[in-house]
Amino acid sequence: MGQTETVSGKVPAEHKRILQEHRVNVSRLIQEAVEREVQRIEDEKLKKALAEASRSLQSIPDEHIIESIRRSRDTR
């Protein structure tokens, strides 16, 4: 995981009490929630990049792609 940073936040007292009663490791809970959110953000960035690449590739005529593949095969 590497270096870590400390974060703090406020939660309703009732939530804190329930978590303590059930011996929930709040630190681990927060770490997991942050990891999920970071993964969601990275997935969204990748999805947008793929959509942009797809739009770019659609502008290339099929014949050009086929010819490029044939030339590549011929040079092997």
DRENPA-3360 file (N, C-alpha, C; in nm, 2 decimals, always signed):
BEGIN
1 = MGQTETVS = +0.08/-0.12/+0.00/+0.00/+0.00/+0.00/+0.09/+0.12/+0.00 ~ +0.20/+0.12/+0.06/+0.29/+0.24/+0.07/+0.26/+0.33/+0.18 ~ +0.29/+0.46/+0.15/+0.27/+0.56/+0.26/+0.12/+0.58/+0.28 ~ +0.08/+0.62/+0.40/-0.06/+0.65/+0.43/-0.07/+0.79/+0.48 ~ -0.19/+0.84/+0.47/-0.22/+0.98/+0.52/-0.34/+0.96/+0.62 ~ -0.35/+1.05/+0.71/-0.46/+1.05/+0.81/-0.57/+1.14/+0.76 ~ -0.69/+1.09/+0.77/-0.81/+1.17/+0.73/-0.90/+1.17/+0.85 ~ -0.99/+1.27/+0.86/-1.09/+1.27/+0.96/-1.22/+1.31/+0.91;
9 = GKVPAEHK = -1.32/+1.27/+0.97/-1.46/+1.31/+0.93/-1.55/+1.30/+1.05 ~ -1.67/+1.35/+1.03/-1.77/+1.35/+1.14/-1.88/+1.25/+1.10 ~ -1.92/+1.17/+1.19/-2.04/+1.08/+1.17/-2.13/+1.10/+1.28 ~ -2.26/+1.07/+1.26/-2.36/+1.08/+1.37/-2.31/+1.00/+1.49 ~ -2.33/+1.05/+1.61/-2.29/+0.97/+1.73/-2.36/+0.83/+1.74 ~ -2.48/+0.82/+1.69/-2.55/+0.69/+1.69/-2.48/+0.59/+1.60 ~ -2.43/+0.64/+1.49/-2.36/+0.55/+1.40/-2.23/+0.50/+1.46 ~ -2.16/+0.60/+1.52/-2.03/+0.56/+1.59/-2.06/+0.46/+1.70;
17 = RILQEHRV = -2.16/+0.48/+1.78/-2.20/+0.39/+1.89/-2.23/+0.25/+1.83 ~ -2.30/+0.24/+1.73/-2.34/+0.11/+1.67/-2.21/+0.04/+1.62 ~ -2.12/+0.11/+1.55/-2.00/+0.05/+1.50/-1.91/+0.00/+1.62 ~ -1.91/+0.08/+1.72/-1.83/+0.04/+1.84/-1.89/-0.09/+1.90 ~ -2.02/-0.09/+1.92/-2.09/-0.21/+1.97/-2.06/-0.33/+1.90 ~ -2.05/-0.32/+1.77/-2.03/-0.44/+1.68/-1.88/-0.46/+1.65 ~ -1.79/-0.38/+1.72/-1.65/-0.39/+1.71/-1.60/-0.38/+1.56 ~ -1.66/-0.29/+1.49/-1.62/-0.27/+1.35/-1.49/-0.19/+1.35;
25 = NVSRLIQE = -1.39/-0.23/+1.27/-1.27/-0.16/+1.26/-1.29/-0.05/+1.16 ~ -1.32/+0.07/+1.22/-1.35/+0.19/+1.14/-1.24/+0.23/+1.05 ~ -1.12/+0.22/+1.09/-1.01/+0.25/+1.00/-1.01/+0.17/+0.88 ~ -1.03/+0.04/+0.89/-1.03/-0.06/+0.78/-1.16/-0.03/+0.69 ~ -1.27/+0.00/+0.76/-1.39/+0.04/+0.68/-1.37/+0.16/+0.59 ~ -1.30/+0.26/+0.65/-1.28/+0.38/+0.57/-1.18/+0.35/+0.46 ~ -1.07/+0.27/+0.49/-0.98/+0.24/+0.38/-1.05/+0.17/+0.27 ~ -1.13/+0.07/+0.30/-1.20/+0.00/+0.19/-1.29/+0.08/+0.11;
33 = AVEREVQR = -1.36/+0.18/+0.18/-1.46/+0.27/+0.11/-1.38/+0.36/+0.02 ~ -1.26/+0.41/+0.07/-1.18/+0.50/-0.02/-1.13/+0.42/-0.14 ~ -1.08/+0.30/-0.12/-1.03/+0.21/-0.23/-1.14/+0.19/-0.33 ~ -1.26/+0.16/-0.29/-1.37/+0.14/-0.38/-1.40/+0.27/-0.46 ~ -1.40/+0.38/-0.40/-1.42/+0.51/-0.47/-1.31/+0.54/-0.57 ~ -1.19/+0.52/-0.53/-1.08/+0.54/-0.62/-1.09/+0.45/-0.74 ~ -1.12/+0.32/-0.72/-1.14/+0.23/-0.83/-1.25/+0.27/-0.92 ~ -1.36/+0.32/-0.86/-1.47/+0.37/-0.94/-1.43/+0.49/-1.03;
41 = IEDEKLKK = -1.36/+0.58/-0.97/-1.31/+0.70/-1.04/-1.22/+0.65/-1.16 ~ -1.12/+0.56/-1.13/-1.03/+0.51/-1.23/-1.11/+0.44/-1.34 ~ -1.20/+0.36/-1.31/-1.28/+0.29/-1.41/-1.36/+0.39/-1.49 ~ -1.41/+0.49/-1.44/-1.48/+0.60/-1.51/-1.39/+0.67/-1.61 ~ -1.27/+0.70/-1.56/-1.17/+0.76/-1.65/-1.14/+0.67/-1.77 ~ -1.12/+0.54/-1.74/-1.09/+0.45/-1.85/-1.20/+0.43/-1.94 ~ -1.32/+0.43/-1.89/-1.44/+0.42/-1.98/-1.45/+0.54/-2.07 ~ -1.42/+0.66/-2.02/-1.43/+0.78/-2.11/-1.32/+0.77/-2.21;
49 = ALAEASRS = -1.20/+0.73/-2.17/-1.09/+0.72/-2.27/-1.12/+0.62/-2.38 ~ -1.18/+0.50/-2.34/-1.21/+0.40/-2.44/-1.32/+0.45/-2.53 ~ -1.42/+0.53/-2.48/-1.52/+0.58/-2.57/-1.46/+0.68/-2.67 ~ -1.36/+0.76/-2.62/-1.30/+0.86/-2.71/-1.22/+0.78/-2.82 ~ -1.14/+0.68/-2.78/-1.07/+0.60/-2.87/-1.16/+0.53/-2.97 ~ -1.27/+0.48/-2.93/-1.36/+0.42/-3.02/-1.42/+0.52/-3.12 ~ -1.45/+0.64/-3.08/-1.49/+0.74/-3.17/-1.39/+0.77/-3.28 ~ -1.26/+0.78/-3.23/-1.15/+0.81/-3.32/-1.13/+0.70/-3.42;
57 = LQSIPDEH = -1.14/+0.57/-3.38/-1.12/+0.46/-3.47/-1.23/+0.45/-3.57 ~ -1.35/+0.49/-3.53/-1.46/+0.48/-3.62/-1.45/+0.57/-3.75 ~ -1.36/+0.67/-3.73/-1.34/+0.76/-3.84/-1.24/+0.71/-3.95 ~ -1.18/+0.60/-3.92/-1.08/+0.53/-4.01/-1.16/+0.44/-4.10 ~ -1.15/+0.45/-4.23/-1.22/+0.36/-4.32/-1.18/+0.22/-4.30 ~ -1.27/+0.12/-4.31/-1.24/-0.02/-4.30/-1.13/-0.06/-4.40 ~ -1.14/-0.01/-4.52/-1.04/-0.05/-4.62/-0.90/-0.01/-4.58 ~ -0.89/+0.10/-4.52/-0.75/+0.14/-4.47/-0.70/+0.05/-4.36;
65 = IIESIRRS = -0.79/+0.00/-4.27/-0.75/-0.09/-4.17/-0.71/-0.22/-4.23 ~ -0.79/-0.27/-4.32/-0.76/-0.40/-4.39/-0.63/-0.40/-4.46 ~ -0.61/-0.29/-4.53/-0.48/-0.27/-4.61/-0.36/-0.27/-4.51 ~ -0.37/-0.20/-4.40/-0.27/-0.19/-4.30/-0.23/-0.33/-4.25 ~ -0.34/-0.41/-4.22/-0.31/-0.54/-4.17/-0.24/-0.63/-4.27 ~ -0.28/-0.62/-4.39/-0.22/-0.70/-4.50/-0.07/-0.66/-4.52 ~ -0.05/-0.53/-4.52/+0.09/-0.49/-4.53/+0.18/-0.54/-4.41 ~ +0.12/-0.53/-4.29/+0.19/-0.58/-4.17/+0.22/-0.73/-4.18;
73 = RDTR = +0.13/-0.81/-4.23/+0.15/-0.95/-4.25/+0.25/-0.98/-4.36 ~ +0.25/-0.90/-4.46/+0.35/-0.92/-4.57/+0.49/-0.89/-4.53 ~ +0.51/-0.81/-4.43/+0.65/-0.77/-4.39/+0.71/-0.87/-4.29 ~ +0.63/-0.97/-4.24/+0.68/-1.07/-4.15/+0.76/-1.17/-4.21;
% end
